[in-house]
Amino acid sequence: METNATEHLKRELKVQEKQNLEIRDNLAIERTQFANERTFLAYIRTAMGLVLAGFSLIQFFHDQVYVWVGVLFIPGGIFGGIIGLKKF
């Protein structure tokens, strides 16, 4: 009688352990997807900031140094956005 109950308990524990592993794996996949989305949004935020900074430098400053820095920021931001899109 005692061995039968022990065997039954061991079988139940194995089933529960298998379910726990499946849940853990699913949660790990979800965490990875959220991390990828967060990284993509960081790329896009940085790219938008560079493009907007470039346009602002060109629009509000008339010194040639600021204009050229603005001209460099715009393609840099576009390139950064494309890189973020490719990595996502």
KOLMAR-792024 format. One record per atom (N, C-alpha, C): atom name; residue number from 0; residue in three letters; y, x, z. Coordinates in steps of 0.02 Angstrom, whole numbers, plus 50000, padded with zeros to 5 digits. Layout:
residues N
<atom:CA | seq:NUM | type:ala | yy:Y | xx:X | zz:Z>
...
end
This chain:
residues 88
<atom:N | seq:0 | type:met | yy:49940 | xx:50042 | zz:50000>
<atom:CA | seq:0 | type:met | yy:50000 | xx:50000 | zz:50000>
<atom:C | seq:0 | type:met | yy:50063 | xx:50044 | zz:50000>
<atom:N | seq:1 | type:glu | yy:50063 | xx:50095 | zz:50041>
<atom:CA | seq:1 | type:glu | yy:50121 | xx:50138 | zz:50046>
<atom:C | seq:1 | type:glu | yy:50133 | xx:50178 | zz:49981>
<atom:N | seq:2 | type:thr | yy:50080 | xx:50201 | zz:49949>
<atom:CA | seq:2 | type:thr | yy:50088 | xx:50238 | zz:49887>
<atom:C | seq:2 | type:thr | yy:50111 | xx:50193 | zz:49831>
<atom:N | seq:3 | type:asn | yy:50089 | xx:50131 | zz:49831>
<atom:CA | seq:3 | type:asn | yy:50111 | xx:50083 | zz:49780>
<atom:C | seq:3 | type:asn | yy:50186 | xx:50071 | zz:49785>
<atom:N | seq:4 | type:ala | yy:50211 | xx:50063 | zz:49845>
<atom:CA | seq:4 | type:ala | yy:50283 | xx:50052 | zz:49855>
<atom:C | seq:4 | type:ala | yy:50323 | xx:50114 | zz:49837>
<atom:N | seq:5 | type:thr | yy:50296 | xx:50172 | zz:49851>
<atom:CA | seq:5 | type:thr | yy:50329 | xx:50235 | zz:49834>
<atom:C | seq:5 | type:thr | yy:50333 | xx:50244 | zz:49758>
<atom:N | seq:6 | type:glu | yy:50278 | xx:50229 | zz:49724>
<atom:CA | seq:6 | type:glu | yy:50278 | xx:50234 | zz:49651>
<atom:C | seq:6 | type:glu | yy:50327 | xx:50185 | zz:49620>
<atom:N | seq:7 | type:his | yy:50329 | xx:50125 | zz:49647>
<atom:CA | seq:7 | type:his | yy:50376 | xx:50075 | zz:49622>
<atom:C | seq:7 | type:his | yy:50449 | xx:50098 | zz:49632>
<atom:N | seq:8 | type:leu | yy:50463 | xx:50126 | zz:49689>
<atom:CA | seq:8 | type:leu | yy:50530 | xx:50151 | zz:49704>
<atom:C | seq:8 | type:leu | yy:50549 | xx:50208 | zz:49658>
<atom:N | seq:9 | type:lys | yy:50501 | xx:50253 | zz:49644>
<atom:CA | seq:9 | type:lys | yy:50514 | xx:50309 | zz:49598>
<atom:C | seq:9 | type:lys | yy:50529 | xx:50284 | zz:49527>
<atom:N | seq:10 | type:arg | yy:50492 | xx:50234 | zz:49505>
<atom:CA | seq:10 | type:arg | yy:50505 | xx:50206 | zz:49438>
<atom:C | seq:10 | type:arg | yy:50575 | xx:50174 | zz:49434>
<atom:N | seq:11 | type:glu | yy:50594 | xx:50138 | zz:49486>
<atom:CA | seq:11 | type:glu | yy:50660 | xx:50107 | zz:49488>
<atom:C | seq:11 | type:glu | yy:50715 | xx:50159 | zz:49488>
<atom:N | seq:12 | type:leu | yy:50704 | xx:50213 | zz:49525>
<atom:CA | seq:12 | type:leu | yy:50754 | xx:50267 | zz:49527>
<atom:C | seq:12 | type:leu | yy:50761 | xx:50301 | zz:49459>
<atom:N | seq:13 | type:lys | yy:50707 | xx:50310 | zz:49423>
<atom:CA | seq:13 | type:lys | yy:50710 | xx:50341 | zz:49356>
<atom:C | seq:13 | type:lys | yy:50749 | xx:50296 | zz:49308>
<atom:N | seq:14 | type:val | yy:50737 | xx:50231 | zz:49312>
<atom:CA | seq:14 | type:val | yy:50773 | xx:50184 | zz:49269>
<atom:C | seq:14 | type:val | yy:50847 | xx:50186 | zz:49285>
<atom:N | seq:15 | type:gln | yy:50864 | xx:50186 | zz:49349>
<atom:CA | seq:15 | type:gln | yy:50934 | xx:50188 | zz:49370>
<atom:C | seq:15 | type:gln | yy:50968 | xx:50253 | zz:49349>
<atom:N | seq:16 | type:glu | yy:50931 | xx:50308 | zz:49354>
<atom:CA | seq:16 | type:glu | yy:50958 | xx:50373 | zz:49334>
<atom:C | seq:16 | type:glu | yy:50973 | xx:50375 | zz:49259>
<atom:N | seq:17 | type:lys | yy:50929 | xx:50345 | zz:49219>
<atom:CA | seq:17 | type:lys | yy:50940 | xx:50342 | zz:49147>
<atom:C | seq:17 | type:lys | yy:51002 | xx:50301 | zz:49130>
<atom:N | seq:18 | type:gln | yy:51011 | xx:50245 | zz:49165>
<atom:CA | seq:18 | type:gln | yy:51071 | xx:50204 | zz:49154>
<atom:C | seq:18 | type:gln | yy:51134 | xx:50241 | zz:49174>
<atom:N | seq:19 | type:asn | yy:51131 | xx:50279 | zz:49229>
<atom:CA | seq:19 | type:asn | yy:51189 | xx:50317 | zz:49251>
<atom:C | seq:19 | type:asn | yy:51208 | xx:50370 | zz:49200>
<atom:N | seq:20 | type:leu | yy:51158 | xx:50403 | zz:49170>
<atom:CA | seq:20 | type:leu | yy:51171 | xx:50454 | zz:49119>
<atom:C | seq:20 | type:leu | yy:51205 | xx:50423 | zz:49058>
<atom:N | seq:21 | type:glu | yy:51182 | xx:50364 | zz:49037>
<atom:CA | seq:21 | type:glu | yy:51212 | xx:50330 | zz:48980>
<atom:C | seq:21 | type:glu | yy:51285 | xx:50312 | zz:48994>
<atom:N | seq:22 | type:ile | yy:51299 | xx:50288 | zz:49053>
<atom:CA | seq:22 | type:ile | yy:51367 | xx:50270 | zz:49072>
<atom:C | seq:22 | type:ile | yy:51411 | xx:50332 | zz:49073>
<atom:N | seq:23 | type:arg | yy:51385 | xx:50386 | zz:49102>
<atom:CA | seq:23 | type:arg | yy:51423 | xx:50449 | zz:49106>
<atom:C | seq:23 | type:arg | yy:51439 | xx:50475 | zz:49036>
<atom:N | seq:24 | type:asp | yy:51391 | xx:50472 | zz:48991>
<atom:CA | seq:24 | type:asp | yy:51402 | xx:50495 | zz:48923>
<atom:C | seq:24 | type:asp | yy:51454 | xx:50453 | zz:48887>
<atom:N | seq:25 | type:asn | yy:51451 | xx:50387 | zz:48896>
<atom:CA | seq:25 | type:asn | yy:51500 | xx:50343 | zz:48865>
<atom:C | seq:25 | type:asn | yy:51570 | xx:50356 | zz:48892>
<atom:N | seq:26 | type:leu | yy:51576 | xx:50367 | zz:48956>
<atom:CA | seq:26 | type:leu | yy:51641 | xx:50382 | zz:48985>
<atom:C | seq:26 | type:leu | yy:51668 | xx:50450 | zz:48961>
<atom:N | seq:27 | type:ala | yy:51625 | xx:50498 | zz:48951>
<atom:CA | seq:27 | type:ala | yy:51646 | xx:50563 | zz:48925>
<atom:C | seq:27 | type:ala | yy:51673 | xx:50556 | zz:48854>
<atom:N | seq:28 | type:ile | yy:51641 | xx:50514 | zz:48814>
<atom:CA | seq:28 | type:ile | yy:51665 | xx:50502 | zz:48746>
<atom:C | seq:28 | type:ile | yy:51734 | xx:50469 | zz:48747>
<atom:N | seq:29 | type:glu | yy:51743 | xx:50420 | zz:48790>
<atom:CA | seq:29 | type:glu | yy:51807 | xx:50386 | zz:48796>
<atom:C | seq:29 | type:glu | yy:51862 | xx:50434 | zz:48818>
<atom:N | seq:30 | type:arg | yy:51848 | xx:50477 | zz:48867>
<atom:CA | seq:30 | type:arg | yy:51897 | xx:50526 | zz:48889>
<atom:C | seq:30 | type:arg | yy:51917 | xx:50573 | zz:48833>
<atom:N | seq:31 | type:thr | yy:51869 | xx:50593 | zz:48793>
<atom:CA | seq:31 | type:thr | yy:51883 | xx:50638 | zz:48737>
<atom:C | seq:31 | type:thr | yy:51927 | xx:50603 | zz:48685>
<atom:N | seq:32 | type:gln | yy:51914 | xx:50541 | zz:48671>
<atom:CA | seq:32 | type:gln | yy:51954 | xx:50504 | zz:48622>
<atom:C | seq:32 | type:gln | yy:52026 | xx:50496 | zz:48648>
<atom:N | seq:33 | type:phe | yy:52034 | xx:50480 | zz:48712>
<atom:CA | seq:33 | type:phe | yy:52101 | xx:50473 | zz:48739>
<atom:C | seq:33 | type:phe | yy:52138 | xx:50539 | zz:48738>
<atom:N | seq:34 | type:ala | yy:52104 | xx:50594 | zz:48752>
<atom:CA | seq:34 | type:ala | yy:52136 | xx:50660 | zz:48751>
<atom:C | seq:34 | type:ala | yy:52158 | xx:50677 | zz:48680>
<atom:N | seq:35 | type:asn | yy:52117 | xx:50660 | zz:48630>
<atom:CA | seq:35 | type:asn | yy:52136 | xx:50673 | zz:48561>
<atom:C | seq:35 | type:asn | yy:52198 | xx:50632 | zz:48541>
<atom:N | seq:36 | type:glu | yy:52200 | xx:50570 | zz:48561>
<atom:CA | seq:36 | type:glu | yy:52257 | xx:50527 | zz:48545>
<atom:C | seq:36 | type:glu | yy:52321 | xx:50554 | zz:48579>
<atom:N | seq:37 | type:arg | yy:52314 | xx:50576 | zz:48641>
<atom:CA | seq:37 | type:arg | yy:52371 | xx:50603 | zz:48678>
<atom:C | seq:37 | type:arg | yy:52397 | xx:50667 | zz:48644>
<atom:N | seq:38 | type:thr | yy:52352 | xx:50709 | zz:48620>
<atom:CA | seq:38 | type:thr | yy:52373 | xx:50770 | zz:48585>
<atom:C | seq:38 | type:thr | yy:52407 | xx:50753 | zz:48519>
<atom:N | seq:39 | type:phe | yy:52380 | xx:50704 | zz:48483>
<atom:CA | seq:39 | type:phe | yy:52411 | xx:50684 | zz:48420>
<atom:C | seq:39 | type:phe | yy:52482 | xx:50658 | zz:48432>
<atom:N | seq:40 | type:leu | yy:52491 | xx:50617 | zz:48484>
<atom:CA | seq:40 | type:leu | yy:52557 | xx:50591 | zz:48499>
<atom:C | seq:40 | type:leu | yy:52605 | xx:50647 | zz:48519>
<atom:N | seq:41 | type:ala | yy:52580 | xx:50699 | zz:48551>
<atom:CA | seq:41 | type:ala | yy:52623 | xx:50756 | zz:48569>
<atom:C | seq:41 | type:ala | yy:52645 | xx:50793 | zz:48506>
<atom:N | seq:42 | type:tyr | yy:52600 | xx:50801 | zz:48457>
<atom:CA | seq:42 | type:tyr | yy:52619 | xx:50831 | zz:48394>
<atom:C | seq:42 | type:tyr | yy:52674 | xx:50790 | zz:48359>
<atom:N | seq:43 | type:ile | yy:52664 | xx:50725 | zz:48357>
<atom:CA | seq:43 | type:ile | yy:52712 | xx:50682 | zz:48323>
<atom:C | seq:43 | type:ile | yy:52779 | xx:50683 | zz:48360>
<atom:N | seq:44 | type:arg | yy:52778 | xx:50682 | zz:48426>
<atom:CA | seq:44 | type:arg | yy:52840 | xx:50684 | zz:48465>
<atom:C | seq:44 | type:arg | yy:52878 | xx:50749 | zz:48451>
<atom:N | seq:45 | type:thr | yy:52843 | xx:50804 | zz:48449>
<atom:CA | seq:45 | type:thr | yy:52875 | xx:50869 | zz:48436>
<atom:C | seq:45 | type:thr | yy:52902 | xx:50871 | zz:48365>
<atom:N | seq:46 | type:ala | yy:52864 | xx:50845 | zz:48317>
<atom:CA | seq:46 | type:ala | yy:52887 | xx:50845 | zz:48248>
<atom:C | seq:46 | type:ala | yy:52950 | xx:50802 | zz:48240>
<atom:N | seq:47 | type:met | yy:52950 | xx:50744 | zz:48271>
<atom:CA | seq:47 | type:met | yy:53009 | xx:50701 | zz:48267>
<atom:C | seq:47 | type:met | yy:53070 | xx:50734 | zz:48300>
<atom:N | seq:48 | type:gly | yy:53058 | xx:50768 | zz:48355>
<atom:CA | seq:48 | type:gly | yy:53113 | xx:50803 | zz:48389>
<atom:C | seq:48 | type:gly | yy:53142 | xx:50858 | zz:48346>
<atom:N | seq:49 | type:leu | yy:53100 | xx:50895 | zz:48312>
<atom:CA | seq:49 | type:leu | yy:53125 | xx:50949 | zz:48268>
<atom:C | seq:49 | type:leu | yy:53164 | xx:50921 | zz:48209>
<atom:N | seq:50 | type:val | yy:53138 | xx:50868 | zz:48179>
<atom:CA | seq:50 | type:val | yy:53174 | xx:50839 | zz:48121>
<atom:C | seq:50 | type:val | yy:53241 | xx:50810 | zz:48143>
<atom:N | seq:51 | type:leu | yy:53241 | xx:50774 | zz:48199>
<atom:CA | seq:51 | type:leu | yy:53304 | xx:50745 | zz:48223>
<atom:C | seq:51 | type:leu | yy:53353 | xx:50799 | zz:48245>
<atom:N | seq:52 | type:ala | yy:53328 | xx:50852 | zz:48275>
<atom:CA | seq:52 | type:ala | yy:53372 | xx:50907 | zz:48294>
<atom:C | seq:52 | type:ala | yy:53401 | xx:50940 | zz:48231>
<atom:N | seq:53 | type:gly | yy:53360 | xx:50947 | zz:48180>
<atom:CA | seq:53 | type:gly | yy:53385 | xx:50976 | zz:48117>
<atom:C | seq:53 | type:gly | yy:53440 | xx:50934 | zz:48086>
<atom:N | seq:54 | type:phe | yy:53429 | xx:50868 | zz:48083>
<atom:CA | seq:54 | type:phe | yy:53481 | xx:50824 | zz:48055>
<atom:C | seq:54 | type:phe | yy:53544 | xx:50825 | zz:48098>
<atom:N | seq:55 | type:ser | yy:53536 | xx:50827 | zz:48163>
<atom:CA | seq:55 | type:ser | yy:53594 | xx:50829 | zz:48208>
<atom:C | seq:55 | type:ser | yy:53634 | xx:50893 | zz:48199>
<atom:N | seq:56 | type:leu | yy:53600 | xx:50949 | zz:48194>
<atom:CA | seq:56 | type:leu | yy:53635 | xx:51013 | zz:48183>
<atom:C | seq:56 | type:leu | yy:53674 | xx:51012 | zz:48118>
<atom:N | seq:57 | type:ile | yy:53643 | xx:50986 | zz:48066>
<atom:CA | seq:57 | type:ile | yy:53677 | xx:50983 | zz:48001>
<atom:C | seq:57 | type:ile | yy:53737 | xx:50935 | zz:48004>
<atom:N | seq:58 | type:gln | yy:53728 | xx:50878 | zz:48037>
<atom:CA | seq:58 | type:gln | yy:53780 | xx:50827 | zz:48037>
<atom:C | seq:58 | type:gln | yy:53840 | xx:50845 | zz:48081>
<atom:N | seq:59 | type:phe | yy:53828 | xx:50874 | zz:48140>
<atom:CA | seq:59 | type:phe | yy:53882 | xx:50882 | zz:48188>
<atom:C | seq:59 | type:phe | yy:53913 | xx:50951 | zz:48191>
<atom:N | seq:60 | type:phe | yy:53880 | xx:51001 | zz:48164>
<atom:CA | seq:60 | type:phe | yy:53908 | xx:51069 | zz:48164>
<atom:C | seq:60 | type:phe | yy:53919 | xx:51091 | zz:48092>
<atom:N | seq:61 | type:his | yy:53976 | xx:51121 | zz:48081>
<atom:CA | seq:61 | type:his | yy:53993 | xx:51141 | zz:48013>
<atom:C | seq:61 | type:his | yy:53990 | xx:51216 | zz:48004>
<atom:N | seq:62 | type:asp | yy:53969 | xx:51252 | zz:48055>
<atom:CA | seq:62 | type:asp | yy:53959 | xx:51324 | zz:48049>
<atom:C | seq:62 | type:asp | yy:53894 | xx:51336 | zz:48010>
<atom:N | seq:63 | type:gln | yy:53895 | xx:51385 | zz:47966>
<atom:CA | seq:63 | type:gln | yy:53838 | xx:51397 | zz:47922>
<atom:C | seq:63 | type:gln | yy:53774 | xx:51415 | zz:47961>
<atom:N | seq:64 | type:val | yy:53781 | xx:51448 | zz:48018>
<atom:CA | seq:64 | type:val | yy:53722 | xx:51466 | zz:48057>
<atom:C | seq:64 | type:val | yy:53686 | xx:51403 | zz:48081>
<atom:N | seq:65 | type:tyr | yy:53723 | xx:51355 | zz:48108>
<atom:CA | seq:65 | type:tyr | yy:53693 | xx:51293 | zz:48132>
<atom:C | seq:65 | type:tyr | yy:53663 | xx:51252 | zz:48075>
<atom:N | seq:66 | type:val | yy:53696 | xx:51253 | zz:48018>
<atom:CA | seq:66 | type:val | yy:53670 | xx:51216 | zz:47961>
<atom:C | seq:66 | type:val | yy:53604 | xx:51246 | zz:47938>
<atom:N | seq:67 | type:trp | yy:53600 | xx:51312 | zz:47935>
<atom:CA | seq:67 | type:trp | yy:53537 | xx:51343 | zz:47914>
<atom:C | seq:67 | type:trp | yy:53481 | xx:51334 | zz:47966>
<atom:N | seq:68 | type:val | yy:53499 | xx:51335 | zz:48029>
<atom:CA | seq:68 | type:val | yy:53448 | xx:51321 | zz:48080>
<atom:C | seq:68 | type:val | yy:53423 | xx:51249 | zz:48072>
<atom:N | seq:69 | type:gly | yy:53469 | xx:51203 | zz:48060>
<atom:CA | seq:69 | type:gly | yy:53450 | xx:51133 | zz:48048>
<atom:C | seq:69 | type:gly | yy:53406 | xx:51126 | zz:47987>
<atom:N | seq:70 | type:val | yy:53422 | xx:51163 | zz:47934>
<atom:CA | seq:70 | type:val | yy:53382 | xx:51161 | zz:47873>
<atom:C | seq:70 | type:val | yy:53312 | xx:51188 | zz:47886>
<atom:N | seq:71 | type:leu | yy:53305 | xx:51236 | zz:47930>
<atom:CA | seq:71 | type:leu | yy:53239 | xx:51262 | zz:47947>
<atom:C | seq:71 | type:leu | yy:53200 | xx:51215 | zz:47993>
<atom:N | seq:72 | type:phe | yy:53235 | xx:51180 | zz:48037>
<atom:CA | seq:72 | type:phe | yy:53202 | xx:51134 | zz:48083>
<atom:C | seq:72 | type:phe | yy:53169 | xx:51076 | zz:48047>
<atom:N | seq:73 | type:ile | yy:53200 | xx:51050 | zz:47996>
<atom:CA | seq:73 | type:ile | yy:53174 | xx:50990 | zz:47962>
<atom:C | seq:73 | type:ile | yy:53105 | xx:51003 | zz:47930>
<atom:N | seq:74 | type:pro | yy:53098 | xx:51054 | zz:47888>
<atom:CA | seq:74 | type:pro | yy:53030 | xx:51066 | zz:47861>
<atom:C | seq:74 | type:pro | yy:52980 | xx:51087 | zz:47915>
<atom:N | seq:75 | type:gly | yy:53005 | xx:51122 | zz:47967>
<atom:CA | seq:75 | type:gly | yy:52960 | xx:51141 | zz:48022>
<atom:C | seq:75 | type:gly | yy:52933 | xx:51080 | zz:48057>
<atom:N | seq:76 | type:gly | yy:52975 | xx:51030 | zz:48067>
<atom:CA | seq:76 | type:gly | yy:52952 | xx:50968 | zz:48099>
<atom:C | seq:76 | type:gly | yy:52904 | xx:50930 | zz:48055>
<atom:N | seq:77 | type:ile | yy:52918 | xx:50928 | zz:47991>
<atom:CA | seq:77 | type:ile | yy:52873 | xx:50893 | zz:47944>
<atom:C | seq:77 | type:ile | yy:52805 | xx:50929 | zz:47943>
<atom:N | seq:78 | type:phe | yy:52807 | xx:50996 | zz:47940>
<atom:CA | seq:78 | type:phe | yy:52746 | xx:51035 | zz:47940>
<atom:C | seq:78 | type:phe | yy:52707 | xx:51024 | zz:48005>
<atom:N | seq:79 | type:gly | yy:52741 | xx:51022 | zz:48061>
<atom:CA | seq:79 | type:gly | yy:52707 | xx:51010 | zz:48125>
<atom:C | seq:79 | type:gly | yy:52674 | xx:50941 | zz:48127>
<atom:N | seq:80 | type:gly | yy:52707 | xx:50891 | zz:48099>
<atom:CA | seq:80 | type:gly | yy:52678 | xx:50824 | zz:48097>
<atom:C | seq:80 | type:gly | yy:52616 | xx:50822 | zz:48053>
<atom:N | seq:81 | type:ile | yy:52618 | xx:50857 | zz:47998>
<atom:CA | seq:81 | type:ile | yy:52559 | xx:50859 | zz:47953>
<atom:C | seq:81 | type:ile | yy:52501 | xx:50895 | zz:47987>
<atom:N | seq:82 | type:ile | yy:52516 | xx:50950 | zz:48021>
<atom:CA | seq:82 | type:ile | yy:52463 | xx:50986 | zz:48057>
<atom:C | seq:82 | type:ile | yy:52432 | xx:50940 | zz:48111>
<atom:N | seq:83 | type:gly | yy:52474 | xx:50904 | zz:48148>
<atom:CA | seq:83 | type:gly | yy:52448 | xx:50858 | zz:48198>
<atom:C | seq:83 | type:gly | yy:52405 | xx:50804 | zz:48168>
<atom:N | seq:84 | type:leu | yy:52425 | xx:50779 | zz:48110>
<atom:CA | seq:84 | type:leu | yy:52386 | xx:50727 | zz:48076>
<atom:C | seq:84 | type:leu | yy:52318 | xx:50755 | zz:48053>
<atom:N | seq:85 | type:lys | yy:52319 | xx:50816 | zz:48027>
<atom:CA | seq:85 | type:lys | yy:52256 | xx:50846 | zz:48004>
<atom:C | seq:85 | type:lys | yy:52208 | xx:50859 | zz:48063>
<atom:N | seq:86 | type:lys | yy:52236 | xx:50880 | zz:48120>
<atom:CA | seq:86 | type:lys | yy:52193 | xx:50895 | zz:48177>
<atom:C | seq:86 | type:lys | yy:52167 | xx:50831 | zz:48210>
<atom:N | seq:87 | type:phe | yy:52203 | xx:50776 | zz:48203>
<atom:CA | seq:87 | type:phe | yy:52181 | xx:50714 | zz:48232>
<atom:C | seq:87 | type:phe | yy:52124 | xx:50686 | zz:48191>
end
